Amino acid sequence: MEDTENRSTLSELSEIAQLTNRKIFVSEAPYPGSALNPVTLHRRTVYMPDSKNNHCFLAAFSDPKSFEKNNMFFGVFIAILSPLNSNFEIRKKDSIDRFNPFLSHKSLKLGSYSFDKRSVISGNDERWMRKVLSSNQTQQVILEALAMKEYWFAGLNSVDLGFIPDYKQQSCFGIFTRQAWIVDKSRIEALFQLARELDKLIKF
């Protein structure tokens, strides 16, 4: 089932790329099956650069045998000139967070009341977090993205994009989910538009 479903997903993404005049680069690496588990699992990656902005791209990753936090993700990203070892991640604040007395000691704060009350920020570089999120417009775009269907994150160097040669040594900021790969053309177009908007707003 896993093999059939993922092949269908790759086919749908390839079709969307063709319909929108974008290139797509797909990789598949099979894991050998066994007598107890004859299903062949695959490590899969997708890279789809935007045809309208060469700073924006879609990336997807899935490794069903990995137990890492980022064993699956799907999102759009933009390149940013920041240190590779700097990172931060933003998620929507939920009801559990609001009643967690230890959260304020663990999370970073932007200093914007409207943003901090609706989000949780973690990471190792508060200076770069404040720099990237310095614009009120950037903050609003990110909050709207975090409210999308599925569970979305925003972050700098939050996921490993090393499977894309051009971005092995490049910091990237992205909007992504760890719940599913998106294969709806209109939603993918909306994500690319989101990435273009962030690319215009996040300038140093």
C-alpha positions as MATLAB code, in Angstrom:
seq = 'MEDTENRSTLSELSEIAQLTNRKIFVSEAPYPGSALNPVTLHRRTVYMPDSKNNHCFLAAFSDPKSFEKNNMFFGVFIAILSPLNSNFEIRKKDSIDRFNPFLSHKSLKLGSYSFDKRSVISGNDERWMRKVLSSNQTQQVILEALAMKEYWFAGLNSVDLGFIPDYKQQSCFGIFTRQAWIVDKSRIEALFQLARELDKLIKF';
ca = [
       0.000    0.000    0.000;
       2.756    2.466    0.959;
       4.523    1.909   -2.352;
       1.387    2.384   -4.466;
       0.230    5.468   -2.560;
       3.601    7.199   -2.794;
       4.013    6.435   -6.483;
       0.601    7.996   -7.060;
       1.643   11.068   -5.056;
       4.844   11.459   -7.069;
       2.858   11.137  -10.303;
       0.404   13.807   -9.179;
       3.190   16.205   -8.222;
       4.920   15.585  -11.556;
       1.676   16.339  -13.377;
       1.194   19.555  -11.406;
       4.753   20.615  -12.274;
       4.067   20.000  -15.958;
       0.765   21.911  -15.869;
       2.405   24.898  -14.175;
       5.504   24.947  -16.370;
       7.875   24.020  -13.562;
      10.714   21.542  -13.434;
      10.568   18.762  -10.885;
      13.347   16.550   -9.573;
      12.341   13.312   -7.856;
      14.460   10.664   -6.177;
      13.490    7.217   -4.902;
      15.737    4.887   -2.927;
      14.202    1.523   -1.990;
      14.800   -0.257    1.280;
      15.054   -4.037    0.831;
      12.034   -5.970    2.073;
      12.058   -9.111    4.167;
      10.074  -12.309    4.522;
       8.221  -10.814    7.493;
       7.595   -7.516    5.718;
       7.527   -8.004    1.946;
       6.441   -4.406    1.248;
       9.279   -2.347   -0.250;
       9.579    1.009    1.470;
      11.209    3.971   -0.249;
      13.075    7.071    0.805;
      11.661    9.778   -1.469;
      12.511   13.405   -2.167;
      10.968   16.084   -4.358;
      12.407   19.416   -5.443;
      10.302   21.800   -7.552;
      11.827   25.258   -8.194;
       9.420   28.114   -8.837;
       9.267   29.249  -12.448;
       8.422   32.851  -11.401;
      11.048   33.410   -8.714;
      14.392   31.620   -8.634;
      14.714   32.205   -4.867;
      11.627   30.094   -4.081;
      11.136   26.356   -4.262;
       8.991   23.487   -3.055;
      10.646   20.575   -1.263;
       9.304   17.306    0.103;
      10.990   14.467    1.953;
       9.829   11.087    3.228;
      11.813    8.341    4.910;
       9.457    5.740    6.446;
      12.307    3.974    8.254;
      13.612    7.064   10.001;
      12.625    7.958   13.555;
      13.837   11.540   13.246;
      11.450   14.470   13.774;
      11.824   15.445   10.128;
      11.316   11.973    8.643;
       8.571   13.550    6.545;
       7.943   17.147    5.524;
       6.443   19.163    2.699;
       6.681   22.890    2.163;
       7.971   25.931    0.345;
      11.275   27.641    1.072;
      13.351   30.689    0.244;
      17.116   31.142    0.451;
      18.385   33.515    3.149;
      21.852   34.885    3.828;
      22.286   33.745    7.422;
      24.703   31.424    9.248;
      24.012   27.743    8.588;
      24.197   26.954   12.294;
      21.475   29.477   13.166;
      17.993   28.043   13.492;
      14.564   28.739   14.873;
      11.116   27.234   14.424;
       7.647   28.727   14.888;
       4.379   26.905   15.481;
       0.882   27.949   16.412;
       0.231   28.215   20.133;
      -2.436   25.761   21.278;
      -4.563   25.421   24.404;
      -2.016   23.173   26.148;
       0.674   25.816   25.683;
      -1.491   28.449   27.313;
      -1.623   26.460   30.545;
       2.024   25.357   30.534;
       3.904   27.354   33.216;
       7.300   26.231   31.884;
       6.741   27.310   28.271;
       7.771   30.929   28.743;
      11.164   29.845   30.066;
      11.875   27.546   27.105;
      10.615   29.555   24.146;
      12.051   32.603   22.407;
      10.084   35.852   22.357;
       9.843   38.255   19.451;
       8.635   41.129   21.626;
       5.438   41.632   19.643;
       2.446   40.976   21.878;
       0.117   39.986   19.031;
       2.683   37.560   17.572;
       3.959   36.078   20.839;
       0.455   35.356   22.152;
      -0.388   33.305   19.036;
       2.877   31.438   18.449;
       5.619   29.380   20.098;
       9.194   29.957   18.947;
      12.108   27.638   19.678;
      15.668   27.699   18.415;
      19.253   28.720   19.072;
      19.463   32.226   17.605;
      17.141   34.911   18.935;
      19.014   37.646   17.064;
      18.372   36.107   13.668;
      14.784   35.278   14.637;
      14.157   38.958   15.387;
      15.916   39.972   12.179;
      13.857   37.678    9.956;
      10.589   38.597   11.698;
      11.268   42.322   12.003;
       8.467   43.333    9.638;
       4.855   43.398   10.859;
       3.812   42.206    7.407;
       6.129   39.197    7.676;
       4.658   38.352   11.058;
       1.107   38.517    9.702;
       1.900   36.335    6.677;
       3.469   33.706    8.938;
       0.535   33.710   11.369;
      -1.860   33.199    8.453;
       0.298   30.332    7.169;
       0.352   28.633   10.573;
      -3.461   28.694   10.578;
      -3.736   26.628    7.384;
      -5.239   23.144    7.303;
      -2.859   20.480    8.629;
      -0.295   21.531   11.230;
       2.205   24.007    9.794;
       5.517   25.380   10.942;
       7.740   28.255    9.875;
      11.443   28.199   10.434;
      15.018   28.954    9.535;
      17.181   25.866    8.886;
      14.507   23.708   10.527;
      14.707   20.817    8.065;
      17.581   19.221    6.176;
      17.486   20.268    2.510;
      20.826   18.657    1.729;
      19.221   16.413   -0.888;
      19.016   19.535   -3.111;
      22.559   20.228   -4.386;
      22.060   24.009   -4.698;
      21.033   24.287   -1.038;
      23.506   22.012    0.731;
      25.427   25.043    2.015;
      22.607   27.593    1.999;
      20.373   28.754    4.827;
      16.674   28.556    4.023;
      13.511   29.849    5.633;
      10.348   27.874    4.993;
       6.693   27.187    5.655;
       6.179   23.446    6.001;
       4.107   20.641    7.477;
       5.205   17.287    8.861;
       1.758   15.718    8.466;
       1.269   15.149    4.738;
       2.392   15.822    1.197;
       0.051   18.224   -0.619;
      -1.107   17.193   -4.108;
      -3.806   19.804   -4.701;
      -2.758   22.169   -7.506;
      -4.527   25.244   -6.102;
      -2.980   24.751   -2.658;
       0.480   24.321   -4.146;
       0.018   27.545   -6.106;
      -1.044   29.287   -2.888;
       2.104   27.987   -1.172;
       4.323   29.299   -3.961;
       2.578   32.670   -3.725;
       3.248   32.634    0.009;
       6.940   31.945   -0.600;
       7.161   34.811   -3.130;
       5.550   37.164   -0.641;
       8.002   36.185    2.084;
      10.909   36.567   -0.336;
       9.847   40.186   -0.947;
       9.370   40.926    2.737;
      12.458   39.290    4.244;
      15.281   41.506    3.049;
      18.443   42.512    4.916;
];
